[in-house]
């Protein structure tokens, strides 16, 4: 079995079908890590696909249709892999065509399992606000652009500052901070990641204090740690943002990993 599978309508996607999608930018997706044929936060991924579809297209695919597509793709790969499910409309982009007038399709891609970098990472602080940030949509050139700019400037990645100077998220990551007693989530417009949602609900169950408040570069020296997290990992330590050094806070990182691992794996 191969680690790479791209399917449409529960069958291998053809080059003719993939051609238009290679240049499309009006679609949304969710990404997950599959372990032993199971995933954490399946309910969150399905809810993300439903709500984003309603926002972009006015309706959503039934959960069972999505799950059927995912199961077919998983059957063609190993038990441990990365999976991305993209929902789109054949109406495409740059058109006023009513998306409700066309059917929705789902494209499923699998690849090798990923765990993310070990860190600690250094992040450049970059002024940038994502369009429609609450949706995990495709066609975001800025994320790769600012990542590469950050690396060229001697950093590992980039964190975004909104127009009010508040941290929101990083290129493909959510941000979390530690003040010594509480997990601090930045208050700003951003994509609420599935890993972030998993960690938050499990921290609640562990009784760990959590705060949501504005975090600016001026606040960094008073903080006791920072991480980035996404579907690859519930926490990679960050030891520097811009010119401010932060404690690696291994106990904070371990806490986030423990919370994440408390989330049960669900069979598709």
Protein Blocks (a to p, Z undefined) as FASTA:
>chain_A
ZZbdcdeehiacdfklmmmmmmgcbdcddddddeehiaehklmmmmmmmmmmmmmnopac
dfklmmmmmmmmmmmmcfbdcdddddddfklghiabdfklpccddddddddddebjebja
dddddddddehklbccehilklmmmmmmmmmnopabdcdddfkopafbdfkbccdddehj
accdddddddddfklmmmmmmmmmnopacddddddfklmmmpgbdcdddfkbgcdcdfbg
hjbccdfklmlmmmmmmmmmmpccddZZ
